[in-house]
């Protein structure tokens, strides 16, 4: 029998992935979203953390993380590298130096077979990435954090058989957070380890959230709590921002407070969304497609830019503008729709095939 899914947690994942795409779409309120949206994913991963008993449990956990995180990171970056020369011909990437006039953009040259092999080796050890796969920094960080958390949990269970590990894990999380904050100020982030150190505490917060459970509340109270969390985040906005992709945040307390407030906001909104079956189903579908959306939403943005260039008569090299070209008005809505819908549609055949194979395996 299939395991019953939690509609609220499915909705939280869906809300999180929508916020990620909106944050990259040119939306004017992105700084607000950045306060908490990536922390939400680390906390959700911590919420779902499970480690089986003994060395066998650790091996299974690590093997699953290799398949679900490391492999997509390597495969996606390798795919974008393989397509590099094709993307240059299509102007999805460009070697035109005029692209440098647009903030945050870069010139891309052709690659050889040697380049592809060499870069793939680098992807295997989380050394660098591709422009179109820029959001995969999170996949790298989550792999590092979850493996480290599992190793610490395994060691603690060996040292303290039958004892709760939550308190010593909290100590480790605190030490790593202070270390991550120090590296944030010095700019050290080799192999993304600065991000991982800071994010370990967010993963730990997710495990704490699971211990708290899901208390029953009336919808009106949930709406009030969500509004209060929103107000807290809004009040924090003038004092700094959070850029976990670069391990940037004002201080460790700011990061924890923004992350906790963001969790409360999304958690209560997810409970309210779960009351609306169609909205809950849509958010659940988006949540299940998190990895395809993370990988392909930047590429999907190109459709909107291409259509915009056709309408305005812009020069072809501008298609390579990253992540978006057109801003203001409702352009962010168009980019968001493409960034969510195209990966979701592309994911459906794979999901259907996977479900069919699983059904056959149970027969």
Buried (B, 14 or more C-beta within 10 A) or exposed (E): EEEEEBBBBBBBBBBBBBBBBBBBBBBEEBBBBBBBBBBBBBBBBBBBBEBEEEEEBBEEBBEEBEEBBBEBBBBBBBBBBBBBBEBBEBBBBBEBEEBEEEEEBEEBEEBEEEEBEEBBEBBEEBEEBBBBBBBBBBBBBBBBBBBBBBBBBBBBBEEEEEEEBEEBBBEBBBEBBBBBBBBBEEEBBEEBBBBBBBBBBBBBBBBBBEEEEEEEEEEEEBBEBBEBBBEBBEEBBEEBBBEBBEBBBBEBEBBBBBBBBBBBBBBBBBBBBBEEEEBBBBBBBBBBBBBBBBBBBBBBBBBBBBEBBEEEEBEEBBBBBBBBBBEEEEBBBBBBBBBBBBBBEBBEEEBEEEEEEEEEEEE
